[in-house]
Amino acid sequence: MDNVTRPRILVVGAGFAGVGCVRRLERRLSPDEAEITLVTPFAYQLYLPLLPQVASGVLTPQSIAVSLRRSSKYRTRIIPGGAVGVDLRSKVCVIRTITDEIVDERYDYIVLAPGSITRTFDIPGLTDHAYGMKTLAEAAYIRDHVITQLDLADASQDPAERASRLQFVVVGGGYAGTETAACLQLLTHNAVKRYPRLDPGLIKWHLIDIAPKLMPELGDKLGRSAQEVLRKRGIEISLGVSIAKAGPEEVTFTDGRVIPTRTLIWTAGVVASPLIGTLGEETVRGRLAVTSQLNLPGRDGVFALGDAAAVPDEAKVATGVEGAVCPPTAQHAMRQAKVVADNVIATLRGQALKPYVHKDLGLVVDLGGTDAVSKPLGIELRGLPAQAVARGYHWGALRTGVAKARVLTNWTLNAVAGDDFVRTGFQTRRAAKLKDFEYTDAYLTPEQVRAHVEGTGTGSG
Ligand SMILES: Cc1cc2nc3c(=O)[nH]c(=O)nc-3n(C[C@H](O)[C@H](O)[C@H](O)COP(=O)(O)OP(=O)(O)OC[C@H]3O[C@@H](n4cnc5c(N)ncnc54)[C@H](O)[C@@H]3O)c2cc1C
């Protein structure tokens, strides 16, 4: 039986940040101390860093969708839906459920962890023609799409069509874009052996970025090593270049080149979830400005973390980098989750809050097969040792034993038996571009949130 007088903790978002927080709250709070509720559109926590391996078929989609309900201490109430607005004054979160109903959820403490969405720019045709790499559906879709291009190019009698179906463009030279281009290039390289009518020389991958370097976090030497691996594999890297225009059958680069292609994958950075804009509070480049205790100054019981929040990077600030903010990485989100849970509990119990301080542990970049570069604790690694560290790190970070077993089985099976390059076709004919997967038009404005809670009377209590 529920005790309605318990304080209500509402966590928004079931990613690295939200799930990490919920699990710690479940462990550290006794059931009669607080009621924990989680709002999430999906029934799983997505392990995003392994998405490129789903797109390239090394892992099945299910293996990186970690169950929210498989946990020994699981007792959280899960609302299947997305928060579309929050009224901080009346402590009401407005939720659109997965059946499209609008419900209001009251809370005493709120933890905002809705993550980020793909950052886009005002480039003609971009949102209509580009694919993203931020959700499980997008990764599964891209895999099918790439295999579809091979199938159609193989069947086509038209040399121009063949050539355009066999060119692929990835925008974004961060780790997400680089891993995506590298892993998918390996997919087409291996798959083409099953298409004897196709000329492997026609397959061309482009990786472009407006920045002068790929993955600058790696440093010059390691960054160059990554570029060499990709160039040796035939991936054409263009730096200082972006997209001027995107169309259904061609993409125009800012350097004037026109590439006939049916595949534009856009991974040029992220911005905080549009939910943050509904609060009407101070932001830093779209991320909610919070203190190093991860709470909102001047607002009682409001916490935020992960990609959605601008959390001061105290470790960097201590080295003299004034105003440094934690980068949007899983590494930070997972660790902030523990601090935010402890601070919610401390607030509840009237204790002192602690600050978030974490020194970056480095970066791992899987380039597919035995190729990788990584920089754990500043040590530069390449090839197999780097790949062992990359896979070991991700494997260790998966939350459940079952997810670990699925991923390990998939890696083993893929290493031994390879890929069957099967196009499943179950997503064929559905809208699947950037604008279709990230639900950016679902959110309310701060004024709409206020009008809604006043209209329903939820805000008065
Ligand atoms: C391809 C790729 C590779 C990456 N590789 C690495 C890597 O190697 N190392 C690393 O450290 N980081 C990596 N990252 C970045 C890392 O995944 C993110 O920084 C991390 O996921 C942020 O955690 P989060 O909990 O803030 O957001 P997320 O993990 O994105 O979780 C946000 C959750 O909130 C949900 N949500 C969104 N909006 C709402 C809403 N309105 N209401 C309710 N729920 C909502 C989402 O469905 C999601 O479940 C990678 C990212 C990508 C895309």
PDBQT file of the ligand as one rigid body, heavy atoms in Angstrom, charges set to zero:
ROOT
HETATM    1  C1  LIG A 501      27.265   7.463 -31.108  1.00  0.00    +0.000 C 
HETATM    2  C2  LIG A 501      27.684   7.967 -29.767  1.00  0.00    +0.000 A 
HETATM    3  C3  LIG A 501      28.858   7.516 -29.180  1.00  0.00    +0.000 A 
HETATM    4  C4  LIG A 501      29.251   7.971 -27.918  1.00  0.00    +0.000 A 
HETATM    5  N1  LIG A 501      30.402   7.497 -27.358  1.00  0.00    +0.000 NA
HETATM    6  C5  LIG A 501      30.753   7.892 -26.106  1.00  0.00    +0.000 A 
HETATM    7  C6  LIG A 501      31.922   7.376 -25.486  1.00  0.00    +0.000 A 
HETATM    8  O1  LIG A 501      32.647   6.566 -26.069  1.00  0.00    +0.000 OA
HETATM    9  N2  LIG A 501      32.207   7.800 -24.218  1.00  0.00    +0.000 N 
HETATM   10  C7  LIG A 501      31.418   8.699 -23.541  1.00  0.00    +0.000 A 
HETATM   11  O2  LIG A 501      31.729   9.024 -22.381  1.00  0.00    +0.000 OA
HETATM   12  N3  LIG A 501      30.322   9.213 -24.110  1.00  0.00    +0.000 NA
HETATM   13  C8  LIG A 501      29.964   8.844 -25.376  1.00  0.00    +0.000 A 
HETATM   14  N4  LIG A 501      28.844   9.366 -25.960  1.00  0.00    +0.000 N 
HETATM   15  C9  LIG A 501      28.083  10.420 -25.249  1.00  0.00    +0.000 C 
HETATM   16  C10 LIG A 501      27.173   9.806 -24.189  1.00  0.00    +0.000 C 
HETATM   17  O3  LIG A 501      26.385   8.795 -24.753  1.00  0.00    +0.000 OA
HETATM   18  C11 LIG A 501      26.279  10.876 -23.561  1.00  0.00    +0.000 C 
HETATM   19  O4  LIG A 501      27.081  11.898 -23.046  1.00  0.00    +0.000 OA
HETATM   20  C12 LIG A 501      25.445  10.265 -22.439  1.00  0.00    +0.000 C 
HETATM   21  O5  LIG A 501      24.509   9.368 -22.992  1.00  0.00    +0.000 OA
HETATM   22  C13 LIG A 501      24.728  11.338 -21.630  1.00  0.00    +0.000 C 
HETATM   23  O6  LIG A 501      23.965  10.741 -20.629  1.00  0.00    +0.000 OA
HETATM   24  P1  LIG A 501      22.551  11.371 -20.221  1.00  0.00    +0.000 P 
HETATM   25  O7  LIG A 501      21.969  10.463 -19.193  1.00  0.00    +0.000 OA
HETATM   26  O8  LIG A 501      22.689  12.799 -19.910  1.00  0.00    +0.000 OA
HETATM   27  O9  LIG A 501      21.696  11.302 -21.563  1.00  0.00    +0.000 OA
HETATM   28  P2  LIG A 501      21.176   9.995 -22.327  1.00  0.00    +0.000 P 
HETATM   29  O10 LIG A 501      22.016   8.827 -22.053  1.00  0.00    +0.000 OA
HETATM   30  O11 LIG A 501      20.987  10.417 -23.743  1.00  0.00    +0.000 OA
HETATM   31  O12 LIG A 501      19.771   9.740 -21.663  1.00  0.00    +0.000 OA
HETATM   32  C14 LIG A 501      18.702  10.644 -21.756  1.00  0.00    +0.000 C 
HETATM   33  C15 LIG A 501      17.437   9.847 -21.562  1.00  0.00    +0.000 C 
HETATM   34  O13 LIG A 501      16.345  10.734 -21.414  1.00  0.00    +0.000 OA
HETATM   35  C16 LIG A 501      15.287  10.324 -22.246  1.00  0.00    +0.000 C 
HETATM   36  N5  LIG A 501      14.529  11.529 -22.564  1.00  0.00    +0.000 N 
HETATM   37  C17 LIG A 501      14.813  12.464 -23.493  1.00  0.00    +0.000 A 
HETATM   38  N6  LIG A 501      13.893  13.441 -23.445  1.00  0.00    +0.000 NA
HETATM   39  C18 LIG A 501      13.029  13.109 -22.476  1.00  0.00    +0.000 A 
HETATM   40  C19 LIG A 501      11.860  13.716 -21.960  1.00  0.00    +0.000 A 
HETATM   41  N7  LIG A 501      11.400  14.870 -22.442  1.00  0.00    +0.000 N 
HETATM   42  N8  LIG A 501      11.189  13.097 -20.951  1.00  0.00    +0.000 NA
HETATM   43  C20 LIG A 501      11.652  11.916 -20.460  1.00  0.00    +0.000 A 
HETATM   44  N9  LIG A 501      12.749  11.295 -20.917  1.00  0.00    +0.000 NA
HETATM   45  C21 LIG A 501      13.435  11.894 -21.903  1.00  0.00    +0.000 A 
HETATM   46  C22 LIG A 501      15.954   9.667 -23.432  1.00  0.00    +0.000 C 
HETATM   47  O14 LIG A 501      15.068   8.780 -24.072  1.00  0.00    +0.000 OA
HETATM   48  C23 LIG A 501      17.112   8.945 -22.743  1.00  0.00    +0.000 C 
HETATM   49  O15 LIG A 501      16.691   7.707 -22.262  1.00  0.00    +0.000 OA
HETATM   50  C24 LIG A 501      28.436   8.920 -27.227  1.00  0.00    +0.000 A 
HETATM   51  C25 LIG A 501      27.252   9.383 -27.819  1.00  0.00    +0.000 A 
HETATM   52  C26 LIG A 501      26.873   8.914 -29.069  1.00  0.00    +0.000 A 
HETATM   53  C27 LIG A 501      25.582   9.420 -29.674  1.00  0.00    +0.000 C 
ENDROOT
TORSDOF 0
